[in-house]
């Protein structure tokens, strides 16, 4: 019965896809205390209901993913493209990339969004 439907957590899928990229040395949900494994990514995922039925069952969930790609070397464009491709393979759309370097580190911000159907687990466009 559909009443047992729960919100699908996309985080493990995001982590798994990022870990498949061999050049990335670390995948984290929080900033590291030491930056000794580079390049690394720090990700955040945010969700909110997109559609509920009359019984407050959440059929659709809006997900926003932010991936911060850090390196101590310039020229991360190819690596950023690999991250974009991985997020796209999960079905996310509206992928945006921008440079946001900070002192001593190269940084790219990669944002993506999509709607997850909690019944079929397919990701669609917002």
C-alpha positions as CSV (number, residue, x, y, z in Angstrom):
1,X,0.0,0.0,0.0
2,X,1.3,3.5,-0.9
3,X,0.6,4.9,2.6
4,X,4.0,3.5,3.7
5,X,5.7,5.6,1.1
6,X,8.7,7.5,2.5
7,X,10.9,10.2,1.1
8,X,13.8,8.7,-0.9
9,X,17.2,9.9,0.4
10,X,19.3,10.8,-2.6
11,X,22.5,11.4,-0.6
12,X,23.9,7.9,-0.8
13,X,23.5,8.0,-4.6
14,X,25.3,11.3,-4.8
15,X,28.2,10.0,-2.6
16,X,28.4,6.8,-4.6
17,X,28.6,8.7,-8.0
18,X,31.2,11.1,-6.6
19,X,33.3,8.2,-5.3
20,X,33.4,6.7,-8.7
21,X,35.5,9.6,-9.9
22,X,39.0,8.2,-9.4
23,X,40.8,11.6,-9.2
24,X,38.7,12.7,-6.2
25,X,40.6,11.8,-3.1
26,X,37.8,12.5,-0.5
27,X,34.0,12.9,-0.5
28,X,32.7,14.7,2.6
29,X,29.5,16.1,4.0
30,X,31.4,18.7,6.0
31,X,34.6,20.7,5.5
32,X,37.7,18.8,6.6
33,X,39.8,20.1,9.4
34,X,42.9,19.5,7.3
35,X,43.1,19.8,3.6
36,X,45.6,17.0,3.0
37,X,43.5,14.9,0.6
38,X,43.0,17.0,-2.6
39,X,41.1,17.2,-4.8
40,X,38.1,16.7,-2.6
41,X,34.4,17.5,-2.7
42,X,32.1,18.7,0.1
43,X,28.5,18.2,-0.7
44,X,25.2,19.3,0.7
45,X,21.7,18.1,-0.1
46,X,18.5,20.0,0.6
47,X,15.0,18.7,0.2
48,X,11.4,20.0,0.5
49,X,8.1,18.5,-0.5
50,X,7.0,19.2,-4.1
51,X,3.7,17.4,-3.9
52,X,1.6,15.8,-1.2
53,X,-1.7,14.1,-1.5
54,X,-4.7,14.7,0.8
55,X,-3.3,12.2,3.3
56,X,0.0,14.3,3.4
57,X,1.9,11.5,1.7
58,X,4.9,13.1,-0.1
59,X,4.9,11.7,-3.6
60,X,7.4,14.2,-5.1
61,X,10.4,15.8,-3.4
62,X,12.4,18.8,-4.6
63,X,16.1,18.2,-4.1
64,X,18.9,20.7,-4.4
65,X,22.5,19.5,-4.4
66,X,25.6,21.7,-4.0
67,X,29.0,20.2,-4.6
68,X,32.1,22.2,-3.7
69,X,35.2,20.9,-5.6
70,X,38.5,21.9,-4.0
71,X,42.1,21.5,-5.3
72,X,45.4,23.0,-4.7
73,X,46.2,22.9,-8.4
74,X,44.7,25.1,-11.2
75,X,42.9,23.6,-14.2
76,X,40.0,21.8,-12.6
77,X,37.7,22.3,-15.6
78,X,37.9,18.6,-16.7
79,X,37.3,17.3,-13.2
80,X,34.3,19.7,-12.8
81,X,32.9,18.3,-16.1
82,X,33.2,14.8,-14.6
83,X,31.3,15.9,-11.5
84,X,28.6,17.5,-13.7
85,X,28.3,14.3,-15.8
86,X,27.9,12.2,-12.6
87,X,25.2,14.4,-11.2
88,X,23.5,14.4,-14.6
89,X,23.6,10.6,-14.7
90,X,21.5,10.6,-11.5
91,X,18.9,12.6,-13.5
92,X,19.5,16.0,-12.1
93,X,19.0,19.1,-14.3
94,X,19.8,22.8,-14.2
95,X,23.5,22.1,-13.4
96,X,25.4,25.2,-12.9
97,X,29.2,25.6,-12.3
98,X,31.0,28.7,-11.1
99,X,34.5,29.5,-9.9
100,X,34.8,30.5,-6.2
101,X,38.4,30.3,-5.3
102,X,39.5,31.0,-1.8
103,X,42.9,31.7,-0.4
104,X,45.3,28.9,-1.2
105,X,42.6,26.6,-2.8
106,X,41.0,26.4,-6.2
107,X,37.2,25.9,-5.7
108,X,34.3,25.3,-8.1
109,X,30.7,25.4,-7.0
110,X,28.4,22.9,-8.7
111,X,24.7,23.2,-8.1
112,X,22.0,20.9,-9.4
113,X,18.3,20.4,-8.8
114,X,15.6,18.0,-9.6
115,X,12.3,16.4,-8.4
116,X,12.4,12.8,-7.1
117,X,9.3,10.8,-7.5
118,X,9.2,8.8,-4.3
119,X,7.2,6.0,-6.0
120,X,9.3,5.4,-9.0
121,X,12.6,7.0,-7.8
122,X,12.9,8.8,-11.1
123,X,14.3,12.3,-11.2
124,X,12.5,14.9,-13.3
125,X,13.0,18.6,-14.0
126,X,11.6,21.2,-11.5
